[in-house]
Amino acid sequence: MSTSDRIKSTIMFTDIVGYSVMASKNQDHALKLLSTHDTIIEPIIAQNGGSVIKKIGDSIFAEFPNSKVSVHAAQEIQTKLKKRNSICNINDKIEIRIGLHTGEVIRKDDDLFGHDVNLCSRIESISPRGGIAASTDLVSSIDNEFLYREMGYIKLKNIIPPKKYTKFIWIRMNTLQNLINNCKNTSLITELKFWIWPLIRQRKHFLQRYYM
């Protein structure tokens, strides 16, 4: 007999950008890229304490023990894919969107269900290509280690009412501090401080100029 429990959980959805078009043009090539995609992503999820709940076509649905490690995993995934794509033929590139959320889910056997699961899948859809989008529920539960930019209020399909969402920026606070401390270029230091210190001081992580 199956059992179900309501629990608070941090979850992730990923999706390959343009996969349907890829598959329609060359299904064998698309399947090969999907296999490469899984080979890259699944170990990173596991190394960060996460587990894959299931794979849905070209999407991965995963769960993590807390918000912080989910962001670490998402950033590692996107960083590894960006490095791979930088040396790949254009037809072999793999770009994904990642959505993160912390909320209440229903665990039934080895699967997760509920409104917050649906919400996370919608958050993934508004992520920039090659980027990470997250709910304010997740962002409010992490410290200042990460930089992020608010995307504002967005109406998601079948999700009422509109809510605030966030996208993460590819640099951690300690990395940024080291960059400024070790930089020999005075003009660059001045510009970095001009744009970044207000983010640190006010905790309004708005770094559009340096995003992607």
C-alpha positions in Angstrom: 0.0 0.0 0.0 1.4 3.4 -0.9 1.7 6.1 1.7 1.9 9.9 1.4 3.3 12.7 3.6 3.3 16.5 3.4 6.8 17.8 3.8 8.8 21.0 3.2 11.3 20.5 0.4 13.6 22.3 -2.0 13.1 21.2 -5.6 14.6 21.9 -9.0 13.3 21.6 -12.5 15.6 21.8 -15.6 14.7 21.9 -19.3 16.8 21.9 -22.4 16.2 25.1 -24.5 14.9 24.2 -28.0 14.9 20.5 -27.5 11.7 19.8 -29.4 13.0 21.6 -32.5 16.3 19.7 -32.1 14.4 16.4 -32.0 12.3 17.3 -35.0 15.4 18.0 -37.1 17.6 15.1 -36.1 16.2 12.8 -33.4 19.3 10.6 -33.1 21.5 13.6 -32.5 19.0 15.1 -30.0 18.9 11.8 -28.1 22.8 11.8 -28.0 22.8 15.3 -26.6 20.1 14.3 -24.0 22.4 11.5 -22.9 25.3 13.9 -22.5 23.0 16.3 -20.7 22.1 13.6 -18.2 25.7 12.5 -17.8 26.7 16.1 -16.8 23.8 17.0 -14.6 23.0 13.9 -12.6 26.4 13.6 -10.9 26.4 17.3 -9.8 22.9 16.8 -8.3 24.2 13.8 -6.3 27.4 15.5 -5.3 25.3 18.3 -3.7 23.2 15.9 -1.7 20.3 16.0 -4.1 18.4 13.2 -5.8 16.7 12.9 -9.1 12.9 12.3 -8.6 12.3 11.6 -12.2 13.2 12.5 -15.8 10.4 13.8 -18.0 11.5 13.9 -21.6 14.4 16.4 -21.6 13.6 17.7 -18.1 15.0 16.7 -14.8 13.0 17.0 -11.6 15.2 16.8 -8.5 15.1 17.3 -4.7 17.7 18.8 -2.4 18.1 18.8 1.4 18.1 22.6 1.6 18.0 25.8 -0.5 21.7 26.7 -0.3 22.9 23.4 -1.8 20.3 23.6 -4.6 21.7 27.0 -5.7 25.3 25.6 -5.5 24.2 22.7 -7.7 22.4 24.9 -10.2 25.4 27.2 -10.5 27.7 24.2 -11.0 25.5 22.8 -13.7 25.3 26.0 -15.6 29.0 26.7 -15.3 29.9 23.2 -16.5 27.5 23.5 -19.5 28.8 27.0 -20.4 32.4 25.7 -20.4 31.4 22.8 -22.5 29.5 25.0 -24.9 32.4 27.3 -25.4 34.4 24.6 -27.2 31.5 22.9 -28.9 30.2 23.0 -32.4 27.0 25.2 -32.4 24.8 22.1 -33.2 26.3 20.3 -30.2 25.6 23.0 -27.6 23.3 22.2 -24.6 21.6 25.2 -23.0 19.1 24.7 -20.2 16.8 26.7 -17.9 16.7 25.9 -14.2 13.9 26.7 -11.8 14.3 26.4 -8.0 11.7 26.6 -5.2 11.2 25.8 -1.6 7.7 24.8 -0.5 5.3 22.1 0.8 5.1 19.0 -1.3 3.4 15.7 -1.0 5.7 12.7 -1.0 4.1 9.5 -2.2 6.3 6.5 -2.6 9.3 7.8 -4.7 7.6 10.8 -6.2 6.6 14.4 -5.2 3.3 16.1 -5.9 1.4 19.2 -5.1 0.9 22.9 -6.0 4.6 23.7 -5.2 5.8 21.1 -7.6 3.7 22.7 -10.4 5.0 26.1 -9.3 8.6 25.1 -9.6 8.0 23.8 -13.1 6.5 27.1 -14.1 9.5 29.0 -12.5 11.8 27.0 -14.7 10.0 28.3 -17.8 10.8 32.0 -16.9 14.5 31.4 -16.3 16.8 33.0 -18.8 18.3 30.5 -21.2 21.5 29.3 -19.5 20.2 30.8 -16.3 18.6 30.1 -12.9 15.2 31.5 -11.7 14.0 31.0 -8.1 11.0 31.8 -5.9 11.2 34.4 -3.1 10.5 31.5 -0.7 13.8 29.9 -1.7 15.7 33.2 -1.8 14.5 34.2 1.7 16.0 31.1 3.2 19.6 31.6 2.0 22.2 34.0 3.3 24.2 36.6 1.4 26.6 34.2 -0.2 24.9 34.6 -3.6 24.1 37.6 -5.8 20.7 37.7 -7.4 18.4 40.1 -9.2 14.7 40.5 -8.7 12.7 39.8 -11.8 9.6 41.5 -10.4 6.1 40.3 -10.3 5.3 37.7 -12.9 2.0 35.9 -13.7 2.7 32.3 -14.3 0.4 30.0 -16.2 -2.3 28.6 -13.8 -0.6 30.2 -10.8 -2.6 32.9 -9.0 -1.8 35.6 -8.0 1.4 37.0 -9.6 4.5 36.7 -7.4 8.0 38.0 -7.2 10.7 35.9 -8.7 14.5 36.1 -8.8 17.4 35.2 -11.1 20.8 34.3 -9.8 24.1 35.9 -10.9 27.2 33.9 -11.6 29.4 35.1 -8.8 29.5 34.5 -5.1 30.1 37.2 -2.5 33.4 35.8 -1.3 34.6 35.4 -4.9 33.6 39.0 -5.5 35.4 40.3 -2.4 38.6 38.4 -3.5 38.3 39.8 -7.0 38.2 43.4 -5.6 41.0 42.8 -3.0 43.4 41.3 -5.6 42.6 43.5 -8.5 45.5 45.8 -9.6 43.3 47.8 -12.0 42.3 51.0 -10.0 39.6 52.0 -12.5 38.0 48.6 -12.5 38.0 48.5 -8.7 36.2 51.8 -8.7 33.6 50.6 -11.1 33.1 47.4 -9.3 32.6 49.2 -6.0 30.2 51.7 -7.6 28.0 49.0 -8.9 28.3 46.3 -6.3 28.8 47.9 -2.8 25.2 49.2 -2.8 24.0 45.6 -3.4 26.0 44.4 -0.5 25.1 47.3 1.8 21.4 47.3 1.0 21.0 43.6 0.2 19.3 44.6 -3.0 21.3 42.4 -5.3 20.7 44.2 -8.6 23.6 43.4 -11.0 22.1 43.6 -14.4 25.2 45.0 -16.0 27.3 42.0 -15.0 24.7 39.3 -15.6 25.6 36.8 -18.3 
